[in-house]
Amino acid sequence: MELTLTDAIADYIEQRKQAKLEPLQKARDKVLEHSDDPTEISIAKSQYHEAAAPIEEKFNLVNWLTSASRRAWQISLATHAPKYTHGDSKASSILANSDVLSDSYLVTSSLKNMQLDFAGNSAVFDVASLLKITANNESLISQLQDKHINALKAFTNDAALLSEWQAGFEKALGDEKLSGHTLTKQLYYPINLDAENEPQYHLLCPLFSSSLAHELHKQVTQTRFGEAKEIRDARKKGYFHKELAVSFPATAVQNFGGSKPQNISQLNSERYGQSFLLNCAPPTYQTQSKPPLVSTSIFNRQFSFKTSSLIREFKAFLSGLTEQDRNFKTRYKRDYFFVQPLLDILFNHVVHIQSLSEHAGWSDSSDCQMKHQHALWLDVYNPRQAFQVEREKGDWLEVVAHDFSLWLMRKLENKQQYLLGDVEQKYFKKICLHELKAFERHTPKLGGK
């Protein structure tokens, strides 16, 4: 048989009383278990009754409810508590209307089973717990909102006392005078005038919704503990499980209240100050592998971007050279620290394009703007026989090497620090041609040749 709301309230007060009596009972029982001395036993019982008497008096149903109703004004029912924004905020708490559901946005009023919060003096949160006790879909909060407290009528026949309880508990349903505060940091942006020429505003920084955060915390926690752990284990092992595996990846935790989360709100205390933040980062950009139809050369902006940092280092190296640096050691550094790594980047870039076998023949497209000799190098799996015959001749190798040397000369140009001429251009072409021929010998061909 389900408990009535009256029974649930009586049990709640009894549990609070027993929590206070428990340490006294343990001290008494310890003496009773380990002593046979009648004097010690009598003293232990006397000390227990002396200490327990004020607790029994305090937690008498009528006395406790009367005290609770007189303390209730120190807390206020809320869905949005201002202290989440700043601990020193003196603004009023806000209770969102749960009757207005939103179909367009996920907001507090969208919650079907909204958990209500209480803000104010944390020493009075025992009253908040009393008001939130629910039995048969009914609570003291709902009764107070309906202007009655029928669940408390079983505890007294005094109509005046019932009226006092009702008036006292109603003060916890919200602040009598609503007020704002600068520390809530609410920012309103003016939009337009309404029909009566009154200014309208858009709230850019709303109050933190504790009720919404509590529901999110509940959902995330459920996916990580209890039965959800069995579902995750089954998924890892490849076993069947009848329930759906739900997860919230890459969440963050925001803490409120430090070591005293109860100073923020009651629900914040229940969450131990934790509130989950969902990952709102944009998706990671993934480049699409497509042939370079719109580029006129392999030495395009994409390749220049890949080599930009190395080019900067190369220019700095050349700028620091003096007449005394005209030696083998300097040339070695130039070739193996800069020119060769640039060619390695070039060949890695080319391998990526050549591997697009699903786009074989792309250079024959009318949209292709790539230089013909470069296309012969890149479109290695082109099925057209005439293309492959021309590619096998290898005349394009000289053109590619020449274009590389021109590109590198243009990138290294710095007339204020040094001058590069035909000698350097021919040398860069020579190195590129040598490496390009070696690269071509190891390039897979159409038909596996």
ZAVO-282894 format. One record per residue: x, y, z of N, C-alpha, C, CB in turn; residue in three letters. Coordinates in steps of 0.001 Angstrom, whole numbers, plus 500000, padded with zeros to 6 digits. Atoms other than C-alpha are relative to their C-alpha. Glycine has a CB too. Example, Ala and Ser with C-alpha at 12.3 -4.5 7.8 and 13.67 -1.06 7.14 Angstrom:
REM ZAVO-282894
500890498810500000512300495500507800500900501200500000499008500027501246ala;499180498810499940513670498940507140499230501090500730500414500462498585ser;
This chain:
REM ZAVO-282894
500845498806500000500000500000500000500882501246500000499043500004501227met;499192498797500110501396503378499000499755500936501175499708500716498691glu;500107499024498935502114505957501655499235501223499509501390500399500510leu;500622498715500309499939509047501749501023501099500247498711500231500856thr;499088498875499781501563512459501769500154500265501503499484501275499272leu;499931499823498540500697512733505484500970499006500626498605499838500631thr;499085501033499477502492509428506212501445500311499628499610498606499463asp;498647499695500465505503510504504133500605501151500802499987500348498504ala;499513498866499205505782513790506076500359499538501412498934501128500056ile;499720500521498663505568511951509417501281499174500003498824499153500504ala;498775500804500099508272509499508283501226500886499861499917499035498811asp;498869499089500199510520512365507177500435500626501322499634501100498991tyr;499670499376498720510322514083510567500569498955500967498749500682500613ile;499501501077499141510845510749512350501442499635499633499092498756499888glu;498635500315500438513945510010510280500991501064500458500053499863498475gln;499122498928499537515416513398511147500226499902501513499404501375499635arg;499858500177498555514743512739514818500945498845500312498629499755500650lys;499152501161499751516356509299514663501461500288499664499507498806499192gln;498621499640500341519436510780512984500671500753501145500031500850498723ala;499475499266498852519844513065516009500182499089501211499073501159500354lys;499946500894498846519178510278518527501023498885499846498649499402500241leu;499145501158500252521404507672516896501326500040500767500281499898498527glu;498740500011499236524765508800518407499776499842501505500776501284499738pro;500298500161498574523141509018521867499662498551500318498840500918500418leu;500372501399499795521678505525521461501220499095499945498977499561498957gln;498785500811500096525048504113520410500838500104501265500830500425498790lys;499238499819498761526744505605523453499351499231501157500107501502500351ala;500711500728498937524055504147525729500151498500499840498518500372500006arg;499940501438500249524056500715524059501399499439500231499553499697498580asp;498631500451499779527838500511524285500229499681501473500999501061499524lys;499879500248498554527633500775528081499186498772500388499531501235500815val;500862501135499655524748498282528260500607498671499572498632500166499357leu;499422501237500523526668495707526199501252499579500772500336500166498526glu;498697500325499427529999495921528048500064500153501522501045500867499374his;499962499801498552529001496563531633498852499251500677499933501502500341ser;501017500657499171527172494559534279499752500790501277500427498562500344asp;500140499164498812527444497318536865498663500746499938501191501001500118asp;501313499336500009523885498474537725500114501517500081499154499495501155pro;499841498552499863525210501930538630500347500629498652501091500331501042thr;499612499484501312526902502442535246498837499954499018501179499207499447glu;501142500148500900523840501147533425498955501071500301499381498589500129ile;500985498991499605521571503471535389500434501395499558499787499974501518ser;499488498688500416523817506451534714499883500166498490501468500177500442ile;500063499940501467523972505620530962498569500269499533500524498684499379ala;501394499792500381520184505394530738499530501403500368499107498957500669lys;500401498666499557519756508591532716500563501078499084500458500243501438ser;499367499027500907522242510471530503499311500009498637501501499681499827gln;500693500076501299520470509212527387498666500738500055499772498527499590tyr;501316499366499913517024510300528574500129501513500170499199499407501165his;499793498564499791518384513689529670500365500692498689501100500241501051glu;499589499404501277520013514314526262498929499843498930501301499369499519ala;500998500271501041517161512800524257498727500802500193499665498528499970ala;501262499309499712514363514713525947499806501258499156499940500366501465ala;500217498807500851514946518063524162499867499660498522501145500981500181pro;500122500412501407515347516230520834498591499481499733501054498910499647ile;501370500496500130512046514380521384499019501154499982499660499035501140glu;500876498839499945510453517702522265500052500794498698500381500893501176glu;499818499221501243511903519465519214499333499327498815501489500199499703lys;500517500722501162510815516724516820498599499447500228500935498871499639phe;501437500247499912507333516396518171499354500585498747499382500625501310asn;500533499612501306505252516651514986499484501436499984498888499057499596leu;500577498655499961503380519785515997501082501039500216498941500105501104val;498942499038499704506424521512517461500910500218498788500827499525501199asn;499062499872501127508642520744514459499352500727498826500494498612499548trp;500696499332501104506061521814511877499811501487500286498639499338499746leu;500143498590499645505449525039513780501318500734499810499514500147501448thr;498673499399500180509188525768513879500345500134498524501072499164500712ser;499683499981501429509530524884510185499242501101499281499679498652499366ala;500796498961500671506707527199509144500520501394500327498524499888500404ser;499482498695499607508317530068511056501375500285499382500086500085501517arg;498685499827500635511677529476509349499921500039498477500929498882500424arg;500135500189501442510308528987505839500258501270499196498628499486499687ala;499817498738500737510562532695504924501454500206499546499562501183500874trp;498578499819500317514361532315504743500429499308498712500841499490501137gln;499698500655501272514198530202501568498926500359498995500103498461500166ile;500997499707501038512435530645498252500085498957498890500207501426499420ser;500109500982501075511242528200495625500521500610498706498534499520499830leu;499377499425501203513150528603492358500315498928498978501277500757500364ala;499377500799501061514204527166489048501322500646499595499051499868498766thr;498800499226500340516826529905488498500466500739501248499720501007498825his;499460499378498793519001530898491455501130500957499627500504498924500995ala;499008499000500412521139534075491188501426499699500443499607501328500531pro;498653500225499483524082532771493219500838499091499105499922499409501380lys;499204500754500965525113530479490354500863500949499167499086499157499083tyr;499247499005500756526222533631488539501071500637500865499067501072499444thr;499037499421499065527900535193491572499524499721501419500174501537499761his;500363500395498651527969534041495187499497501129500867501153499376500653gly;500435498848499206527363537569496508498779500715499420501132500980500128asp;501166499370500611524361538312494313498829500015500981499606499267498703ser;501153499834499107521363539613496266498687500031499231500146501277500816lys;501207499961500830518859539265493430499000498944500445500356499796498523ala;501053500964499686515575537426493781500163498748499150498607500622499779ser;500046501230500777515270533816492710498773500027499094499974498756500929ser;501082500005500986513030533098489731499434498591499882500500500509498617ile;500687501274500199510454530319489393499368500008498619498925499751501106leu;500517500052501366509844529446485737498651499303499985500990499277499062ala;501336500571500145506328528588484658500106498678499259499048500977499254asn;499876501324500622506313524859483983498794499644499141500189498942501067ser;501197500291500793502865525050482343500175500396498535498795500722500588asp;499771499533501366504261526771479243501139499186499397500326501531499969val;498992500855500615506066524139477188500499500623498709499436498597499735leu;499389499453501206508472525137474441500320498873499032501275500800500341ser;499715501000501015508605523130471222501229500367499174498798499823499093asp;498921499523500859511333525229469609501366499880500646499756501425499618ser;498713499978499322514059525316472248499973499084501220500368501434500412tyr;499853500760498771515349523167475061500247500998501125501164498949499896leu;499924499046498904514629525446478017499409499349501243499257501327499651val;500475500549498735513597524976481635498551499538499919500148501028501099thr;501423500360500099509890524945480795499758498784499110499206501176499466ser;500147501200500827510533522045478388499996498731500843501121499930498969ser;499883501177499147511126519678481325498623499523500442500876500304501222leu;501302500550499629508152517385481924499923499736501505499728498705499221lys;499943500270498563509236516340485439501061500905500611500312498489500290asn;499034499005499547510925519511486598500297499861501488499489501401499704met;499578499986498608512948519334489805500119501448500462501346499243500185gln;499957498631499494512310522515491770501124500160501012498656500384500633leu;498869499703499131515144524136493672499561500988501082501193500569499182asp;500204498989498965515326526253496794501295500750500211499513499362501326phe;498832499161499734517685529153497379499758500773501292500283500976498807ala;500122499248498759518402531050500562500892499433501071498568500013500476gly;499227500461498857519637530115504025500095498476499992499371500496501316asn;499831501455500104521096526616503753499628499282501293501436499666499628ser;500392500620498729520333525990507448498520499654500031500333500924501162ala;501444500231500039516655525934506474499626499026498872499252501336499818val;500290500914501106516974523391503666499257498752500468501291499598499303phe;500838501097499523515358520797505933498531500303499733500232499752501504asp;501370499593500339512159522786505370499759499822498504499742501475500417val;500119500193501448512819522719501623499739498537499672501272500483499283ala;500202501436500230513074518919501738498593499581500398501035499176500782ser;501376500301499572509782518794503653499005500400498922499667500725501321leu;500955499496500986507984520897501055500051499190498702500276501475499706leu;499854500736501262509327518740498196499614498529500114501420500103499512lys;500424501404499851508211515395499672498771499749499132499693499660501497ile;501080500297500953505976513786497050499443498607500258500507500113498539thr;500684501291499879503437511003497457498741500063499153499660499658501498ala;501162500043500905500820509998494884499917501259499138498700499836500807asn;499899498832500884502008512837492618499525501286500666499198499763498737asn;500423498808499272501250515384495327501070500358501020498625499777500695glu;499027499516499025503509517510497517499395501187500745501345500399499307ser;500451498813499286503148520297500040500076501236499105500837500210501267leu;499886498869500926504310522678497299498738500117499153501242499842499092ile;501196499963500854501427521701495031498762500355500819499796498641499293ser;501155499657499164498960521916497944500007501485500351499994499152501286gln;499910498570499683500224525355498941499643500852498791501408500353500492leu;500348499255501214499923526511495331498502499936499721500779499454498799gln;501463500124500127496315525255495432499266500589501209499609498527499828asp;500568499274498862495775527258498656499404499089501073498941500945499514lys;500419500841498875495406524377501125501191499150500453498785499091499602his;498970500924499485497533522050503301499289498822500672500978500728501020ile;500782501118499464495226519061503734500878498912500594499129499409498916asn;499119501063499497498222516770504311500398500226501448501249499902499140ala;499592499700498622498917518529507637498837499997500983500686501338500049leu;501173499954499110495378518385509005499989498841500991498712499982499178lys;499983501158499098496037514975510570500845500248501236500517498775499272ala;499084499752498890498625516518512912499430500947501057501288500561499472phe;500589499082499017496370519050514644498543500293499645500810501320500073thr;501397499589500199492749520038515119499839501507500183499075499251500976asn;500015498560499759493677523655515802499983500736498659501228500435500855asp;500120499301501285492433525681512807500941501194499930498558500461499775ala;499102498837499990494448528726513875501443499572499744499901500749501345ala;498632500497500214497644526668513991500199499576498547500301498815500945leu;499916500376501423496909525226510533500161501234499119498746499209499573leu;499883498758500767496458528747509192501402500602500151498930501017500457ser;498639499495499784499773529745510776501012499212499173500371499929501491glu;499098500831500801501514526788509140499893500370498516499678498498500205trp;500196499700501421499995527575505742500605501351499635498506499983499650gln;499463498664500277500885531279505935501525499990500036499454501022501013ala;498543500055499887504431530448507007500638499286498824500399499314501285gly;499412500770501112505105527803504354499814500708498658499375498601499934phe;500225499280501257503627529995501609501099501025499720498644500696500031glu;498928499032500191506454532456502178501212499384499295500420500577501341lys;498885500676500678508834529829500789499736499796498510500270498655500658ala;500335500210501413507028529770497424500602501056499091498504499983499821leu;499381498964500828508819532885496232500212501265500799499144500295498769gly;499737498735499324510186536262497238498806500937499840501283500658499446asp;501122499071500059507499538790498112500313501196499111499634500473501398glu;499575498864500820509479541621496486501134499554499091500444501202500887lys;498979500401500964511393540855493314501015501122499814499358499623498649leu;498944499002500169514730542616492900501131499410499177500524500490501369ser;498834500410500763517727542472490596501275500400500722499968500608498599gly;498715499646499396521412542905491309501055499999498896500387499004501157his;498980499875501051524432543948489272500829498733499851500919501175500296thr;499142501186500070526295540731490139499338498814499297500408499589501392leu;500604501057500811523737538599488298500423500116498546498476500049500106thr;499380499795501317525366540074485168499019499755498845501208499077499847lys;500976500145501078522163540014483130500135501174499042498553499911500561gln;499769498980501018522667541879479881498809500043499048501315499722499222leu;501159499819500878519687543281477968500405500853498798498812500661500770tyr;499671499279501232520022544390474344498712500591499420500702499053498958tyr;501228499384500537517473546906472984499732499552498575500097501528500048pro;500368500406501367515590545751469913499100501052499355499288498621500012ile;500869498973500583512502547747468792498912500413500979499369499495498695asn;501115499531499191509502549522470150498770499152499725499707501485499722leu;501231500742500220506197547754470686498914500952499488499544499293501305asp;501099499197500552502776549025469570499747501260500801498732499180499941ala;500216498834499147502675551435472498501277500818500180499471499564501357glu;498722499276499977506180552774471785500806499760501273499749501478499844asn;499191500391498846507579550968474815501211499204499504499156499161501023glu;498802500713500478511175549745474377499960498514500347501260500630500593pro;499914501444499806511677546000473984501471499599500075499272499234498852gln;498623500431499797514799544103475026500122498489499807500488500402501400tyr;499684501421500115516440540771474327501040499667501068500523499640498558his;499099500365498918518096539071477312501134499135499438499235499251501132leu;498844500703500560521607538037476214500620499036501000501045500998499538leu;499367500825498965522738536553479538498949499616501046501199500759500670cys;501052500379499056519891534720481305500586499402501278499038499002499350pro;499579500632498755520043533393484849500240498507499779498944500219501105leu;499685501425500066521510529917485351498790499194500468501254499667500864phe;501142500845499649518773527275485381500477498781500775499226499567498733ser;499600501125499165519401524939488286499169498756499678499861500363501482ser;500871501140500320516424522745487348500464499302498725498537500463499844ser;499527500584501253517730522257483813501341499310500213500119501080498906leu;498702500603499710521260521583485099499827498699500782500886500983500787ala;500225501203499196519870519032487559499535498841499121498964500277501105his;500470501050500915518073517118484812501148499501499135498850500522499108glu;498841500411500798521227517124482669500939499141500838500749501233499449leu;499123500759499113523286515916485642499439498592500218500171500731501354his;500645501296499805520776513120486212500174499118498764498507500185500316lys;499897500780501233520829512018482558501423499514499763499530500828498810gln;498600500376500213524629512032482303500429498947501007500915501230500099val;499617500956498955525057510200485610499405498622499733499552500506501378thr;500643501285500279522594507496484583500719499216498913498559500219499596gln;499297500692501077524679506717481491501371499488500430500154500922498812thr;498652500381499561527808506124483589500018499024501164500763501221500383arg;500052500869498836526642504082486571498790499083499908499956500825501295phe;501139500905499936524229501306487451499914499095498784498724500787500139gly;500230500894501138522709499356484574500736500469498758498514499892499705glu;499298499473501175524377501674482051501393499419499878500082501518500065ala;498663500596500032527744500176483030499951498624499347500585499896501423lys;500162501315500626526484496713482034499833500144498481498782499259500608glu;500206499774501432525365498117478669501330500339499325498970501137499768ile;498702499620500574528787499698478060500946498806499935500638501127500822arg;499131501181499995530598496501479055499616499031498885499931499289501361asp;500461500885501074528433494485476663500430500532498635498468499846500050ala;499606499408501280529207496921473865501490499815499754499640501492499962arg;498555500161500153532966496749474512500370498564499619500713500396501295lys;499695501404500265532909492945474453499291499459498762499626499165501195lys;500708500436501197530637492806471419498814499111500290500932499288499097gly;501143500814499631527779491156473316498698500765499757500104499567501467tyr;501317499375500198524078491795472783499464500499501335498999498999499353phe;500746499494498836522141493945475224498726500647499477500857501030500849his;501299499552500503518472494750474859499807501515500101498897499302500757lys;500147498566499824518882498357476040500956500778499098500233500373501455glu;499197499135500856520253501235473984501153500606500793499132501110499382leu;498831499394499359523765502457474831499988501502499730501327499353499484ala;500032498534500096523640506211475525501246500557500667498707500588500659val;498797499405499413526722508323476140500053501485499686501271499298499480ser;499766498566500174527689511974476516501511500205499937499349500848501170phe;498533499916500093531249512245475168500513501410500237500468499515498638pro;499258498734499861533734514989476021499250501032500844500288500586498623ala;500653499055499098531751516513478888501032500650500921498906499294500828thr;499166499319499007533258518998481322499166500211501254500547501364499452ala;500684499790498732532408519652484973500253501422500472500469498976501062val;499912498662499425531668523113486339499532499921501447499149501034499182gln;500315500076498581531704523464490120499507501343500517501221499543500794asn;500565498794499399529630525953492110500061499870501525498530500231499517phe;500047499962498541530082526924495743501237499508500708498871499217500460gly;498776500472499364533506525418496354499735498905501011500711501142500668gly;500182501005498946533582523482499641498637500103500669501088500140501045ser;501318499820499406530108524779500561498949500180498902499997501213500959lys;500968499897501112527805523981497606498602500351500471499951498698499229pro;501340499680499487524752524390499884499744501495500043499817499415501387gln;500193498547499985525358528134499884499425500519498686501318500697500290asn;500537499593501304524273528244496229498519499658499901500780499322498854ile;501403500434500020521063526203496317499917498581500530499397500087498563ser;500176501356499481519583522970497603500389498948498965498553499788500439gln;499654500974501028519861521100494295501500499982499737499247500302498711leu;498552499957500167523452522272493965500686499176501085500503501451500031asn;499463500815498914524119520667497355499808498519499711499335500369501329ser;500249501401500349522533517409496149500963499515498922498558499819499529glu;499053500362501075524864517467493122501449500157500456499753500869498750arg;498656499759499452527863518175495406500703501125499247500848498713499937tyr;499444498838500678528337521418493491500323499779498545501214500435500692gly;499617500310501380528800519697490140498886500320499011500383498534499881gln;500921499800501122527174520698486885500741499630498724499466501481499940ser;499348500454501223527957519035483562499831501031498885499432498640499561phe;500029499173501201528793521022480430500164499091498792501114501096500034leu;499905500806501218528134519402477059501008500615499047498625499873499316leu;499010499543500977530714519625474327499305500749498862500814498803499442asn;500599499182501063529705522483472002501031500410498957499347501246500594cys;498971499668500987532898522552469954499522499613498607501335499286500332ala;500393500363501368532415522549466176500663498700499589500368501120499007pro;499382501265500443533130519287464368501381500242499411499108499296498962pro;498641499895500532536720518654463425499962500010498477500883498837500511thr;499995499870501458537376519753459873500800498867499371500581501363499577tyr;499326501067500720538267516898457570500058500376498517499273498632500211gln;499831499632501398539705517723454191499460498906499089501474500272499691thr;500495500946500991538064516086451217501067499777498935498685500506499360gln;498961500346500973540455514255448943499435500131498585500536498558500247ser;500443499767501372539865515666445486501209500356499139498926501130499943lys;498892499618500887542144516044442471500031501515499786499877499276498640pro;499860498539500128543501519580441909499590500518498625501434500405500278pro;500478499598501320541320520410438912500169501492499753498546499620499839leu;500010498551500209541239524171439471501392500619500151499039500657500979val;498636499476499882544987524530440119500707499904498661500795499236501083ser;499242500011501260547252525420437242501362499344500162500177501420499478thr;498674500560499733550357523980438921499961499209501290501071501113500078ser;499880500725498750551328521497441589500520500916501099500918498792499832ile;499444499042499038553121524422443268498967501104500283501335500619499459phe;501123499097499777549844526005444337499980500494501447498675499300499657asn;500120499443498647548619527694447518500043498908501059498705500799500134arg;500005501085499026548066524370449253501418499517500296499142498839499494gln;498612500427499798551666523285448693500806501094500682500650499624498660phe;499285498888499375552946526748449641499685500081501491499641501325499312ser;500370499988498591551025526522452915500738498907500770498487499825500154phe;499312501107499344552568523145453730501485500290500215499838498733499183lys;498558499741499924556069524508453167500322501364500606500614499903498618thr;499784498611499572555609527998454645501002500118501144498684500620500423ser;499087499894498857557395527373457951501427499663499604499548499082501131ser;498650500378500443560350525662456261500607501084499110499963498657499243leu;499511498897500843560627528481453714500476501163500871498889500480499026ile;499571498925499101560798531018456544501355499691500622498960500223501099arg;498717500398499421563633529074458142501108500058498948499906498582500597glu;499023499964501097565404528796454768500440501438499751499403499383498703phe;499668498588500228565231532575454246500833500569501147498719500826499826lys;499212499535498857566516533213457753501422499457499930499335499579501321ala;498671500601500162569411530834457065500818500764498966499879498520499590phe;499288499284501051570336532642453836500346501422500435499166500031498723leu;499749498632499551570032536051455499501184500077500951498763500565500674ser;498912499989499029572581535072458124501345499600499450499667499112501111gly;498720500436500580575288533917455708500928501191499751499760499236498680leu;498964498999500280578550535864455320500974499441498969500755500407501305thr;499006500450500981581488535663452931500778498797500518500969501139499655glu;499250501120499416583211533292455350499222498689499967500381500323501429gln;500825501207500013580302530861455013499942499323498637498610500335500445asp;499977500643501327581080530008451396500866498746500069500540500983498902arg;499233501230499836582174526448452142499082498785499905500748500003501344asn;500751501247500156581102522822451981498966499822501111500954498808499985phe;500900500165498868579529522881455448498703500767499798500676500453501279lys;501190499187500246577170525670454466499142499386498900500397501433499622thr;500765500622501088576194523967451207499307498723500466500919499691498812arg;500607501217499457575558520749453116498729500346500775501002499251500913tyr;501167499567499240573206522543455512498875500440499079500372501133500946lys;501012499508500940571439524225452593499246498843499352500653500874498917arg;500622501101500733570817520947450761499209499066500911501057499212499260asp;500593501054499185570026518567453613499091500520501114501085499167500599tyr;500887499429498996568326520939456042498809500733499390500772500939500883phe;501060499181500595566208522848453531499511499467498657500488501413499825phe;500443500402501333566163521788449868499426498585500012501162500087499004val;500478501373499972565839518066450520498688499854500764501046499109500611gln;501303500074499324563065518485453140498870500613499183500078500693501339pro;501030499433500869561178520717450687499564498996498943500508501278499331leu;500334501021500988561361517972448093499232498844500637501269499479499326leu;500734501064499302560194515421450660498533500401500185500655499695501379asp;501379499513499862557117517573451349499293499940498652499976501450500558ile;500584500040501343556541517858447594499591498588499617500985500551498973leu;500298501371500406556707514109447034498881499389500850501258499139500098phe;501104500485499166554440513346449999498668500587499529500245500357501483asn;501194499341500532551964515859448607499544499327498707500273501496499754his;500306500627501289552137514218445180499462498586500196501250499969499107val;500472501366499736551720510691446577498525500012500391500843499337501115val;501402499898499587548450511799448174499096500200498782499812501161501003his;500814499748501199547159513069444814500007498775499090500522501242499231ile;499913501178500869548417510045442872499177498820500527501453499578499846gln;500728501129499404546658507702445311498493500089499798500299499919501477ser;501440499845500236543228509039444261499585499187498780499628501495499806leu;500280500871501142542690506031442009498535500034499581500398498579500327ser;501426499947500354538911506429442186499691501170499075499145500102501261glu;500181498849500893539363509727440300500905499905498773500281501306500753his;499076500181501128541649508245437617499415500591498715500318498501499798ala;500438499353501228541466510249434386499482501407500221498941499179499346gly;500526498667499693540595513517436123500620501090499135500232500321501456trp;499337498967500798543106515415433988499384500145498612501478499685499871ser;500660499908501303540994514681430873498711500816500066499699498606499469asp;501234499242499837538093516651432303500142501398499385499626500103501492ser;499994498651500582537134519898430569500198501068501064498698500260499246ser;499820499050498895537281521552434003501433500065500498499094499635501145asp;498624500057499504540919520652434526500821501170499452500656498659499613cys;499161498866500373543214523721434507501480499721500258499566501242500764gln;498629500353499653546382521875435530500903499990498767500035498637500685met;498995500025501061549490522356433418500196498561499529501347500609500490lys;500007501352500555549771519379431086501131499139500556500101500061498489his;498866500782499503553252518270432216499798499599501459501301500795499851gln;500278500337498603552152518420435875498910498938500086499584501256500789his;501063501002500024548995516445435053500546498625499642498909500403499010ala;499379501275500345551153513755433433500649499354501224501043500198498893leu;499371500520498784552978513410436760498955499532501015500900501070500631trp;500942500229498912549933513471439004498944498950499686499329501280500354leu;501097500906500367547245511521437094500574498670499535499106500625498890asp;499203501170500360549305508356437195499138498818499547500859499582501177val;500866501123500369546308505977436788499027500348498875499224499533501211tyr;500852499629501125544793507742433791499931498826499006500538501293499300asn;500118501200500848543385504890431627500211500260498513498651499385500193pro;499857499702501424543820506693428316501396499605499523499739501503499724arg;498722500549500469546557504949426303500951501095499529499761499005498869gln;499153498928500509547830508102424596500639500774501162499181500952499100ala;499481499316498812548227509718428019501173499226500592498890500174501057phe;498962500824499399550273506795429332501252499943499130499474498596500245gln;498839500005500910552492506731426227500810501271500174499549499856498527val;499321498725499819553291510410426630500678500080501364499015501150499838glu;499420499985498656553889509922430332501282499187500049499000499460501024arg;498833500874499986556364507097429704501218500657499349499677498696499292glu;498870499318500650558499509353427490500821500798501016499491500935498881lys;499291499309498925559384511388430598500433501410499688501178499230500372gly;499612498615500295559715514765428888499502500973501072499455500417498631asp;500590499132498984557580516235431677500904500175501218498664499442500436trp;499117499924498835560321515573434257500789501307500026500960498815500011leu;499226498755500104562412518518433038499132501216500335500593500149498581glu;500895498865499778559417520849433101499656500130501477498716499848499168val;500345499963498578558423519898436662501181500494500824499557498609500487val;498808499570499256562001520309437926500259501492499794501235499182499564ala;499799498584500293562280523675436171498983500864500767499882500254498479his;501037499243499301558968524851437676500253500026501506498621499402499711asp;499658500010498577560106523773441132501071501031500311500472498611500429phe;498916499047499747563279525818440859499495501440499911501152499782499001ser;500554498648500103561329528892439710499140500338501224499165500138498710leu;500839499792498810558847528466442546500852500287501232499112498771500254trp;499152499828498826561612528135445128500735501340499939501007498841500111leu;499313498703500136563493531166443761499052501142500367500534500192498551met;500982498964499699560315533233444003499703500064501495498712499749499219arg;500280500045498567559669532108447578501173500527500819499669498577500426lys;498813499603499236563254532824448677500444501429499709501137499055499707leu;499551498672500418563487536241447043500033500993501169499091500531498896glu;499807498996498949564868538887449417501179500883499583500257499324501413asn;498943499189500596566831541562447561500745500857501015499421500881498938lys;499342499185498982567625543481450742501065499231500774498975500544500960gln;499069500798499203569463540592452418500979499203499147499232499060500890gln;499140500825500859570868538490449563499411499997498597500134498536500556tyr;500435500095501394570627537929445804500207498581499498500765501008499109leu;499918501315500626569879534656444046499826500163498496498929499028500583leu;500030499834501452570452534233440320499869498695499258501231500703499541gly;500143501172500860570627531757437462500765498797500533500472500323498601asp;499200501119499477573310529687439177499187499211501026501323500518500641val;500800500673498966571091528937442175498765499334499394499575501006501089glu;501193500575500621568061528363439956500323498683499294499387500993499006gln;499591501233500693569890525781437823500359498896501000501204500281499072lys;499618501001499000571226524092440948498757499373500638500895500636501088tyr;501233500530499425567783523762442491499297499070499006499060501152500413phe;500612500849501027566497522342439194500730498663499909500012500709498627lys;499189501223500090569368519831439084499669499041501138501500500344500022lys;500313500853498853568656518558442605498598499417499866500124500792501316ile;501384500467500136564927518329441943499900498927498932499063501168499662cys;500071500974501094565397516476438645500580498661500434500746500523498758leu;499371501244499534567709513943440282499057499237500936501337500304500722his;500903500650499050565286513248443116498690499582499341499715500928501173glu;501251500302500685562289513317440792500110498713499194499602501156499089leu;499796501243500760563732510567438576500004498785500927501324500064499208lys;499995501098499027564381508406441649498580499742500515500955500324501182ala;501382500123499545560837509078442846499149499301498948499415501379500326phe;500787500580501094559398508150439444500284498517499827500287500733498696glu;499662501417500129561233504823439402499238499150501008501502499796500178arg;500715500750498968559366503794442560498506500298500014500587500306501356his;501436499677500061555965505172441542499236498870499325499764501332499242thr;500822501044500640553329502455440887499337500553498743498920499463500984pro;500549499575501280552075502630437314498699499268499718501008499756498870lys;501238500640500426548827501731435604500316498598499494499285500837498902leu;499753501380500400548655497965435195501117499353500769500305499938498552gly;498959500600499168551362497406437818501367500030499377499649498603500314gly;498682499947500651554254498278435470500972500850500809499876500560498570lys;
